[in-house]
Amino acid sequence: MSKRRRNTRTQHTAVAIGRSLGRVAAQVDALNAQRAAVAAEIEAVIREAKRMLADIGVDVKKGGKRIRRAAKQAGSGKRRLSPEGRARIIAAARKRWAEHRARKGQ
């Protein structure tokens, strides 16, 4: 009898797991459908934004590149240090090293 009892327990456990997996699969399907709906809404908003930009005369494909290029050009200049600024930095570094050596020597 113990074999038969074990089989029924196993069967009950298998049925319970099957039900749980069925519920999880249903939830996954619902979430996938929801995700697809959100993606469709986002695409619709993007299409509408592109249409609005086209109505005011902005070329969407070229506009992004122009913006990036302009931002690059604005910040691409090399910064140069004046001789006075360089001298102040050198003097401060020498002072720090002198303090370090003085502390180390004590």
A tleap script that builds the chain and sets N, CA, C and O, in Angstrom:
source leaprc.protein.ff14SB
mol = sequence {
  NMET SER LYS ARG ARG ARG ASN THR ARG THR
  GLN HIE THR ALA VAL ALA ILE GLY ARG SER
  LEU GLY ARG VAL ALA ALA GLN VAL ASP ALA
  LEU ASN ALA GLN ARG ALA ALA VAL ALA ALA
  GLU ILE GLU ALA VAL ILE ARG GLU ALA LYS
  ARG MET LEU ALA ASP ILE GLY VAL ASP VAL
  LYS LYS GLY GLY LYS ARG ILE ARG ARG ALA
  ALA LYS GLN ALA GLY SER GLY LYS ARG ARG
  LEU SER PRO GLU GLY ARG ALA ARG ILE ILE
  ALA ALA ALA ARG LYS ARG TRP ALA GLU HIE
  ARG ALA ARG LYS GLY CGLN
}
set mol.1.N position { 0.792 -1.191 0.000 }
set mol.1.CA position { 0.000 0.000 0.000 }
set mol.1.C position { 0.844 1.269 0.000 }
set mol.1.O position { 0.405 2.304 -0.503 }
set mol.2.N position { 2.007 1.203 0.539 }
set mol.2.CA position { 2.817 2.413 0.599 }
set mol.2.C position { 3.196 2.900 -0.801 }
set mol.2.O position { 3.320 4.102 -1.039 }
set mol.3.N position { 3.382 1.933 -1.738 }
set mol.3.CA position { 3.701 2.337 -3.106 }
set mol.3.C position { 2.540 3.107 -3.721 }
set mol.3.O position { 2.746 4.135 -4.366 }
set mol.4.N position { 1.349 2.626 -3.528 }
set mol.4.CA position { 0.167 3.290 -4.084 }
set mol.4.C position { -0.010 4.668 -3.451 }
set mol.4.O position { -0.348 5.631 -4.140 }
set mol.5.N position { 0.215 4.763 -2.158 }
set mol.5.CA position { 0.071 6.047 -1.467 }
set mol.5.C position { 1.114 7.036 -1.996 }
set mol.5.O position { 0.813 8.213 -2.190 }
set mol.6.N position { 2.330 6.560 -2.226 }
set mol.6.CA position { 3.384 7.412 -2.753 }
set mol.6.C position { 3.013 7.922 -4.132 }
set mol.6.O position { 3.244 9.089 -4.446 }
set mol.7.N position { 2.442 7.059 -4.956 }
set mol.7.CA position { 2.039 7.464 -6.297 }
set mol.7.C position { 0.967 8.534 -6.243 }
set mol.7.O position { 1.019 9.485 -7.023 }
set mol.8.N position { 0.005 8.415 -5.357 }
set mol.8.CA position { -1.051 9.418 -5.283 }
set mol.8.C position { -0.490 10.736 -4.780 }
set mol.8.O position { -0.879 11.795 -5.271 }
set mol.9.N position { 0.402 10.693 -3.826 }
set mol.9.CA position { 1.042 11.941 -3.369 }
set mol.9.C position { 1.800 12.593 -4.508 }
set mol.9.O position { 1.712 13.803 -4.719 }
set mol.10.N position { 2.536 11.791 -5.229 }
set mol.10.CA position { 3.292 12.309 -6.356 }
set mol.10.C position { 2.350 12.895 -7.402 }
set mol.10.O position { 2.616 13.958 -7.963 }
set mol.11.N position { 1.270 12.206 -7.656 }
set mol.11.CA position { 0.303 12.699 -8.631 }
set mol.11.C position { -0.327 14.008 -8.164 }
set mol.11.O position { -0.483 14.940 -8.953 }
set mol.12.N position { -0.685 14.079 -6.901 }
set mol.12.CA position { -1.263 15.322 -6.381 }
set mol.12.C position { -0.257 16.471 -6.485 }
set mol.12.O position { -0.610 17.591 -6.855 }
set mol.13.N position { 0.984 16.175 -6.155 }
set mol.13.CA position { 2.027 17.197 -6.248 }
set mol.13.C position { 2.207 17.641 -7.697 }
set mol.13.O position { 2.344 18.832 -7.978 }
set mol.14.N position { 2.207 16.682 -8.604 }
set mol.14.CA position { 2.371 17.003 -10.020 }
set mol.14.C position { 1.206 17.850 -10.515 }
set mol.14.O position { 1.406 18.793 -11.281 }
set mol.15.N position { -0.008 17.523 -10.084 }
set mol.15.CA position { -1.181 18.300 -10.489 }
set mol.15.C position { -1.082 19.720 -9.943 }
set mol.15.O position { -1.380 20.680 -10.654 }
set mol.16.N position { -0.662 19.860 -8.682 }
set mol.16.CA position { -0.522 21.195 -8.080 }
set mol.16.C position { 0.528 22.021 -8.814 }
set mol.16.O position { 0.325 23.210 -9.064 }
set mol.17.N position { 1.645 21.395 -9.156 }
set mol.17.CA position { 2.702 22.100 -9.894 }
set mol.17.C position { 2.192 22.498 -11.275 }
set mol.17.O position { 2.469 23.601 -11.746 }
set mol.18.N position { 1.449 21.604 -11.924 }
set mol.18.CA position { 0.893 21.908 -13.238 }
set mol.18.C position { -0.044 23.108 -13.191 }
set mol.18.O position { 0.001 23.974 -14.065 }
set mol.19.N position { -0.904 23.155 -12.154 }
set mol.19.CA position { -1.804 24.300 -12.000 }
set mol.19.C position { -1.008 25.595 -11.813 }
set mol.19.O position { -1.308 26.619 -12.427 }
set mol.20.N position { 0.005 25.525 -10.958 }
set mol.20.CA position { 0.823 26.721 -10.708 }
set mol.20.C position { 1.508 27.186 -11.982 }
set mol.20.O position { 1.534 28.380 -12.280 }
set mol.21.N position { 2.058 26.250 -12.726 }
set mol.21.CA position { 2.722 26.616 -13.980 }
set mol.21.C position { 1.720 27.191 -14.972 }
set mol.21.O position { 2.054 28.102 -15.729 }
set mol.22.N position { 0.511 26.676 -14.978 }
set mol.22.CA position { -0.525 27.216 -15.854 }
set mol.22.C position { -0.847 28.656 -15.507 }
set mol.22.O position { -1.010 29.494 -16.394 }
set mol.23.N position { -0.942 28.951 -14.188 }
set mol.23.CA position { -1.207 30.326 -13.756 }
set mol.23.C position { -0.060 31.251 -14.140 }
set mol.23.O position { -0.277 32.371 -14.602 }
set mol.24.N position { 1.158 30.771 -13.943 }
set mol.24.CA position { 2.324 31.586 -14.290 }
set mol.24.C position { 2.356 31.847 -15.795 }
set mol.24.O position { 2.655 32.961 -16.226 }
set mol.25.N position { 2.051 30.827 -16.595 }
set mol.25.CA position { 2.041 31.003 -18.048 }
set mol.25.C position { 0.976 32.019 -18.464 }
set mol.25.O position { 1.202 32.825 -19.366 }
set mol.26.N position { -0.176 31.979 -17.809 }
set mol.26.CA position { -1.232 32.944 -18.123 }
set mol.26.C position { -0.786 34.362 -17.774 }
set mol.26.O position { -1.052 35.300 -18.525 }
set mol.27.N position { -0.107 34.519 -16.637 }
set mol.27.CA position { 0.389 35.844 -16.248 }
set mol.27.C position { 1.437 36.348 -17.233 }
set mol.27.O position { 1.446 37.525 -17.591 }
set mol.28.N position { 2.321 35.448 -17.670 }
set mol.28.CA position { 3.358 35.831 -18.639 }
set mol.28.C position { 2.715 36.272 -19.951 }
set mol.28.O position { 3.134 37.262 -20.549 }
set mol.29.N position { 1.693 35.534 -20.398 }
set mol.29.CA position { 0.996 35.915 -21.628 }
set mol.29.C position { 0.345 37.292 -21.485 }
set mol.29.O position { 0.396 38.110 -22.404 }
set mol.30.N position { -0.270 37.540 -20.322 }
set mol.30.CA position { -0.915 38.836 -20.088 }
set mol.30.C position { 0.115 39.960 -20.090 }
set mol.30.O position { -0.127 41.027 -20.655 }
set mol.31.N position { 1.260 39.723 -19.460 }
set mol.31.CA position { 2.311 40.751 -19.424 }
set mol.31.C position { 2.885 41.001 -20.807 }
set mol.31.O position { 3.184 42.143 -21.155 }
set mol.32.N position { 3.044 39.948 -21.600 }
set mol.32.CA position { 3.543 40.122 -22.969 }
set mol.32.C position { 2.563 40.937 -23.809 }
set mol.32.O position { 2.975 41.778 -24.608 }
set mol.33.N position { 1.256 40.685 -23.627 }
set mol.33.CA position { 0.257 41.454 -24.355 }
set mol.33.C position { 0.290 42.920 -23.925 }
set mol.33.O position { 0.162 43.826 -24.749 }
set mol.34.N position { 0.464 43.135 -22.625 }
set mol.34.CA position { 0.542 44.497 -22.096 }
set mol.34.C position { 1.776 45.212 -22.639 }
set mol.34.O position { 1.716 46.386 -23.004 }
set mol.35.N position { 2.895 44.490 -22.688 }
set mol.35.CA position { 4.136 45.069 -23.214 }
set mol.35.C position { 3.972 45.448 -24.684 }
set mol.35.O position { 4.447 46.501 -25.108 }
set mol.36.N position { 3.315 44.614 -25.448 }
set mol.36.CA position { 3.093 44.906 -26.869 }
set mol.36.C position { 2.217 46.147 -27.026 }
set mol.36.O position { 2.447 46.965 -27.916 }
set mol.37.N position { 1.207 46.284 -26.156 }
set mol.37.CA position { 0.335 47.460 -26.228 }
set mol.37.C position { 1.105 48.736 -25.902 }
set mol.37.O position { 0.914 49.763 -26.553 }
set mol.38.N position { 1.973 48.670 -24.894 }
set mol.38.CA position { 2.777 49.842 -24.526 }
set mol.38.C position { 3.741 50.200 -25.656 }
set mol.38.O position { 3.925 51.375 -25.974 }
set mol.39.N position { 4.349 49.187 -26.257 }
set mol.39.CA position { 5.267 49.442 -27.370 }
set mol.39.C position { 4.531 50.103 -28.540 }
set mol.39.O position { 5.069 51.001 -29.189 }
set mol.40.N position { 3.303 49.657 -28.803 }
set mol.40.CA position { 2.520 50.262 -29.890 }
set mol.40.C position { 2.193 51.718 -29.570 }
set mol.40.O position { 2.236 52.574 -30.454 }
set mol.41.N position { 1.865 52.001 -28.308 }
set mol.41.CA position { 1.586 53.385 -27.910 }
set mol.41.C position { 2.820 54.266 -28.070 }
set mol.41.O position { 2.724 55.399 -28.543 }
set mol.42.N position { 3.968 53.745 -27.678 }
set mol.42.CA position { 5.218 54.519 -27.796 }
set mol.42.C position { 5.514 54.809 -29.263 }
set mol.42.O position { 5.889 55.926 -29.618 }
set mol.43.N position { 5.346 53.802 -30.111 }
set mol.43.CA position { 5.585 54.012 -31.540 }
set mol.43.C position { 4.626 55.049 -32.106 }
set mol.43.O position { 5.015 55.852 -32.955 }
set mol.44.N position { 3.376 55.042 -31.647 }
set mol.44.CA position { 2.407 56.031 -32.120 }
set mol.44.C position { 2.816 57.439 -31.692 }
set mol.44.O position { 2.681 58.389 -32.462 }
set mol.45.N position { 3.315 57.569 -30.467 }
set mol.45.CA position { 3.763 58.883 -29.982 }
set mol.45.C position { 4.965 59.357 -30.799 }
set mol.45.O position { 5.055 60.534 -31.150 }
set mol.46.N position { 5.876 58.452 -31.096 }
set mol.46.CA position { 7.064 58.814 -31.890 }
set mol.46.C position { 6.640 59.264 -33.288 }
set mol.46.O position { 7.138 60.266 -33.801 }
set mol.47.N position { 5.706 58.511 -33.908 }
set mol.47.CA position { 5.226 58.903 -35.244 }
set mol.47.C position { 4.578 60.285 -35.205 }
set mol.47.O position { 4.799 61.110 -36.092 }
set mol.48.N position { 3.782 60.527 -34.172 }
set mol.48.CA position { 3.116 61.822 -34.044 }
set mol.48.C position { 4.137 62.944 -33.855 }
set mol.48.O position { 4.001 64.015 -34.447 }
set mol.49.N position { 5.161 62.701 -33.030 }
set mol.49.CA position { 6.199 63.716 -32.811 }
set mol.49.C position { 6.951 64.011 -34.109 }
set mol.49.O position { 7.244 65.167 -34.413 }
set mol.50.N position { 7.260 62.970 -34.866 }
set mol.50.CA position { 7.947 63.175 -36.147 }
set mol.50.C position { 7.072 63.952 -37.111 }
set mol.50.O position { 7.558 64.815 -37.842 }
set mol.51.N position { 5.758 63.644 -37.114 }
set mol.51.CA position { 4.846 64.360 -37.995 }
set mol.51.C position { 4.785 65.832 -37.602 }
set mol.51.O position { 4.791 66.707 -38.468 }
set mol.52.N position { 4.727 66.110 -36.296 }
set mol.52.CA position { 4.667 67.497 -35.833 }
set mol.52.C position { 5.949 68.244 -36.201 }
set mol.52.O position { 5.893 69.405 -36.607 }
set mol.53.N position { 7.092 67.592 -36.064 }
set mol.53.CA position { 8.360 68.222 -36.433 }
set mol.53.C position { 8.402 68.495 -37.934 }
set mol.53.O position { 8.884 69.540 -38.369 }
set mol.54.N position { 7.893 67.550 -38.720 }
set mol.54.CA position { 7.872 67.744 -40.166 }
set mol.54.C position { 6.952 68.912 -40.534 }
set mol.54.O position { 7.224 69.640 -41.489 }
set mol.55.N position { 5.865 69.090 -39.779 }
set mol.55.CA position { 4.937 70.190 -40.056 }
set mol.55.C position { 5.588 71.556 -39.849 }
set mol.55.O position { 5.248 72.522 -40.532 }
set mol.56.N position { 6.518 71.631 -38.911 }
set mol.56.CA position { 7.173 72.929 -38.676 }
set mol.56.C position { 8.466 73.065 -39.468 }
set mol.56.O position { 9.184 74.054 -39.326 }
set mol.57.N position { 8.762 72.068 -40.303 }
set mol.57.CA position { 9.884 72.185 -41.226 }
set mol.57.C position { 11.208 71.651 -40.710 }
set mol.57.O position { 12.259 72.012 -41.241 }
set mol.58.N position { 11.188 70.807 -39.694 }
set mol.58.CA position { 12.430 70.232 -39.173 }
set mol.58.C position { 12.605 68.853 -39.794 }
set mol.58.O position { 11.703 68.017 -39.746 }
set mol.59.N position { 13.780 68.629 -40.380 }
set mol.59.CA position { 14.088 67.309 -40.926 }
set mol.59.C position { 14.561 66.447 -39.771 }
set mol.59.O position { 15.634 66.678 -39.214 }
set mol.60.N position { 13.764 65.457 -39.413 }
set mol.60.CA position { 14.032 64.646 -38.224 }
set mol.60.C position { 15.347 63.893 -38.351 }
set mol.60.O position { 16.121 63.834 -37.396 }
set mol.61.N position { 15.605 63.321 -39.511 }
set mol.61.CA position { 16.815 62.523 -39.676 }
set mol.61.C position { 18.071 63.380 -39.588 }
set mol.61.O position { 19.051 62.966 -38.969 }
set mol.62.N position { 18.065 64.553 -40.189 }
set mol.62.CA position { 19.252 65.401 -40.170 }
set mol.62.C position { 19.349 66.239 -38.910 }
set mol.62.O position { 20.447 66.617 -38.503 }
set mol.63.N position { 18.213 66.538 -38.281 }
set mol.63.CA position { 18.206 67.403 -37.106 }
set mol.63.C position { 19.013 66.835 -35.957 }
set mol.63.O position { 19.741 67.567 -35.286 }
set mol.64.N position { 18.892 65.539 -35.723 }
set mol.64.CA position { 19.636 64.934 -34.632 }
set mol.64.C position { 21.132 65.029 -34.857 }
set mol.64.O position { 21.896 65.293 -33.928 }
set mol.65.N position { 21.540 64.813 -36.089 }
set mol.65.CA position { 22.966 64.884 -36.389 }
set mol.65.C position { 23.479 66.306 -36.241 }
set mol.65.O position { 24.580 66.525 -35.735 }
set mol.66.N position { 22.689 67.264 -36.678 }
set mol.66.CA position { 23.115 68.660 -36.548 }
set mol.66.C position { 23.277 69.039 -35.078 }
set mol.66.O position { 24.227 69.725 -34.701 }
set mol.67.N position { 22.354 68.589 -34.273 }
set mol.67.CA position { 22.420 68.924 -32.843 }
set mol.67.C position { 23.681 68.328 -32.233 }
set mol.67.O position { 24.403 69.009 -31.504 }
set mol.68.N position { 23.947 67.067 -32.527 }
set mol.68.CA position { 25.130 66.427 -31.968 }
set mol.68.C position { 26.408 67.101 -32.456 }
set mol.68.O position { 27.344 67.310 -31.685 }
set mol.69.N position { 26.438 67.440 -33.753 }
set mol.69.CA position { 27.619 68.071 -34.319 }
set mol.69.C position { 27.844 69.441 -33.683 }
set mol.69.O position { 28.981 69.794 -33.367 }
set mol.70.N position { 26.778 70.213 -33.492 }
set mol.70.CA position { 26.902 71.537 -32.891 }
set mol.70.C position { 27.397 71.427 -31.451 }
set mol.70.O position { 28.220 72.231 -31.012 }
set mol.71.N position { 26.903 70.445 -30.726 }
set mol.71.CA position { 27.336 70.269 -29.341 }
set mol.71.C position { 28.809 69.874 -29.292 }
set mol.71.O position { 29.544 70.313 -28.407 }
set mol.72.N position { 29.234 69.055 -30.231 }
set mol.72.CA position { 30.639 68.651 -30.274 }
set mol.72.C position { 31.537 69.842 -30.572 }
set mol.72.O position { 32.581 70.006 -29.942 }
set mol.73.N position { 31.138 70.672 -31.527 }
set mol.73.CA position { 31.958 71.815 -31.911 }
set mol.73.C position { 32.058 72.827 -30.786 }
set mol.73.O position { 33.100 73.458 -30.614 }
set mol.74.N position { 30.978 72.993 -30.009 }
set mol.74.CA position { 30.988 73.981 -28.931 }
set mol.74.C position { 31.986 73.592 -27.845 }
set mol.74.O position { 32.630 74.465 -27.262 }
set mol.75.N position { 32.126 72.300 -27.566 }
set mol.75.CA position { 33.000 71.884 -26.480 }
set mol.75.C position { 34.314 71.294 -26.932 }
set mol.75.O position { 35.054 70.741 -26.118 }
set mol.76.N position { 34.625 71.400 -28.221 }
set mol.76.CA position { 35.814 70.719 -28.709 }
set mol.76.C position { 37.081 71.568 -28.646 }
set mol.76.O position { 38.166 71.073 -28.953 }
set mol.77.N position { 36.965 72.837 -28.255 }
set mol.77.CA position { 38.151 73.688 -28.202 }
set mol.77.C position { 39.108 73.243 -27.105 }
set mol.77.O position { 38.679 72.922 -25.996 }
set mol.78.N position { 40.381 73.222 -27.405 }
set mol.78.CA position { 41.368 72.803 -26.418 }
set mol.78.C position { 41.608 73.930 -25.427 }
set mol.78.O position { 41.815 75.082 -25.809 }
set mol.79.N position { 41.578 73.583 -24.168 }
set mol.79.CA position { 41.783 74.595 -23.135 }
set mol.79.C position { 43.275 74.783 -22.909 }
set mol.79.O position { 44.022 73.814 -22.771 }
set mol.80.N position { 43.689 76.016 -22.876 }
set mol.80.CA position { 45.110 76.326 -22.699 }
set mol.80.C position { 45.298 77.043 -21.377 }
set mol.80.O position { 44.463 77.842 -20.954 }
set mol.81.N position { 46.404 76.741 -20.743 }
set mol.81.CA position { 46.711 77.329 -19.446 }
set mol.81.C position { 47.661 78.503 -19.646 }
set mol.81.O position { 48.639 78.413 -20.388 }
set mol.82.N position { 47.356 79.600 -18.973 }
set mol.82.CA position { 48.235 80.761 -19.100 }
set mol.82.C position { 49.531 80.492 -18.326 }
set mol.82.O position { 49.547 79.667 -17.412 }
set mol.83.N position { 50.606 81.179 -18.687 }
set mol.83.CA position { 51.872 80.988 -17.958 }
set mol.83.C position { 51.733 81.318 -16.474 }
set mol.83.O position { 52.358 80.665 -15.638 }
set mol.84.N position { 50.919 82.326 -16.134 }
set mol.84.CA position { 50.726 82.677 -14.729 }
set mol.84.C position { 49.999 81.545 -13.988 }
set mol.84.O position { 50.354 81.210 -12.858 }
set mol.85.N position { 48.998 80.970 -14.622 }
set mol.85.CA position { 48.264 79.857 -14.014 }
set mol.85.C position { 49.162 78.656 -13.813 }
set mol.85.O position { 49.114 77.997 -12.775 }
set mol.86.N position { 49.980 78.377 -14.813 }
set mol.86.CA position { 50.918 77.262 -14.700 }
set mol.86.C position { 51.896 77.500 -13.551 }
set mol.86.O position { 52.207 76.574 -12.803 }
set mol.87.N position { 52.385 78.738 -13.406 }
set mol.87.CA position { 53.322 79.064 -12.325 }
set mol.87.C position { 52.653 78.874 -10.962 }
set mol.87.O position { 53.284 78.368 -10.035 }
set mol.88.N position { 51.374 79.276 -10.825 }
set mol.88.CA position { 50.665 79.093 -9.551 }
set mol.88.C position { 50.517 77.617 -9.211 }
set mol.88.O position { 50.669 77.227 -8.053 }
set mol.89.N position { 50.221 76.791 -10.217 }
set mol.89.CA position { 50.076 75.350 -9.975 }
set mol.89.C position { 51.412 74.749 -9.551 }
set mol.89.O position { 51.460 73.941 -8.624 }
set mol.90.N position { 52.488 75.134 -10.216 }
set mol.90.CA position { 53.819 74.619 -9.878 }
set mol.90.C position { 54.196 75.035 -8.461 }
set mol.90.O position { 54.722 74.225 -7.697 }
set mol.91.N position { 53.929 76.298 -8.102 }
set mol.91.CA position { 54.255 76.775 -6.757 }
set mol.91.C position { 53.452 76.012 -5.704 }
set mol.91.O position { 53.993 75.665 -4.654 }
set mol.92.N position { 52.184 75.748 -5.965 }
set mol.92.CA position { 51.359 75.013 -5.002 }
set mol.92.C position { 51.856 73.581 -4.851 }
set mol.92.O position { 51.877 73.046 -3.743 }
set mol.93.N position { 52.259 72.952 -5.967 }
set mol.93.CA position { 52.774 71.580 -5.896 }
set mol.93.C position { 54.073 71.542 -5.106 }
set mol.93.O position { 54.280 70.640 -4.294 }
set mol.94.N position { 54.954 72.517 -5.338 }
set mol.94.CA position { 56.215 72.561 -4.584 }
set mol.94.C position { 55.954 72.729 -3.094 }
set mol.94.O position { 56.623 72.108 -2.268 }
set mol.95.N position { 54.967 73.580 -2.747 }
set mol.95.CA position { 54.622 73.806 -1.350 }
set mol.95.C position { 54.105 72.511 -0.715 }
set mol.95.O position { 54.480 72.173 0.408 }
set mol.96.N position { 53.235 71.783 -1.446 }
set mol.96.CA position { 52.704 70.519 -0.915 }
set mol.96.C position { 53.818 69.517 -0.689 }
set mol.96.O position { 53.853 68.844 0.341 }
set mol.97.N position { 54.737 69.415 -1.654 }
set mol.97.CA position { 55.837 68.464 -1.503 }
set mol.97.C position { 56.751 68.869 -0.351 }
set mol.97.O position { 57.245 68.008 0.376 }
set mol.98.N position { 56.979 70.154 -0.180 }
set mol.98.CA position { 57.821 70.614 0.928 }
set mol.98.C position { 57.174 70.243 2.262 }
set mol.98.O position { 57.864 69.793 3.177 }
set mol.99.N position { 55.856 70.427 2.381 }
set mol.99.CA position { 55.163 70.053 3.614 }
set mol.99.C position { 55.238 68.551 3.840 }
set mol.99.O position { 55.412 68.090 4.968 }
set mol.100.N position { 55.105 67.796 2.764 }
set mol.100.CA position { 55.168 66.338 2.881 }
set mol.100.C position { 56.550 65.886 3.361 }
set mol.100.O position { 56.669 65.033 4.240 }
set mol.101.N position { 57.591 66.478 2.764 }
set mol.101.CA position { 58.951 66.111 3.163 }
set mol.101.C position { 59.228 66.509 4.607 }
set mol.101.O position { 59.918 65.797 5.336 }
set mol.102.N position { 58.671 67.681 5.024 }
set mol.102.CA position { 58.882 68.145 6.402 }
set mol.102.C position { 58.209 67.175 7.380 }
set mol.102.O position { 58.788 66.843 8.414 }
set mol.103.N position { 56.996 66.722 7.062 }
set mol.103.CA position { 56.318 65.767 7.931 }
set mol.103.C position { 57.045 64.439 7.952 }
set mol.103.O position { 57.142 63.804 9.002 }
set mol.104.N position { 57.545 64.021 6.840 }
set mol.104.CA position { 58.241 62.731 6.739 }
set mol.104.C position { 59.557 62.766 7.503 }
set mol.104.O position { 59.971 61.756 8.073 }
set mol.105.N position { 60.209 63.907 7.520 }
set mol.105.CA position { 61.519 64.038 8.182 }
set mol.105.C position { 61.407 64.068 9.702 }
set mol.105.O position { 62.404 63.830 10.384 }
set mol.106.N position { 60.247 64.347 10.249 }
set mol.106.CA position { 60.122 64.476 11.709 }
set mol.106.C position { 60.180 63.169 12.404 }
set mol.106.O position { 60.089 63.118 13.631 }
savepdb mol mol.pdb
quit
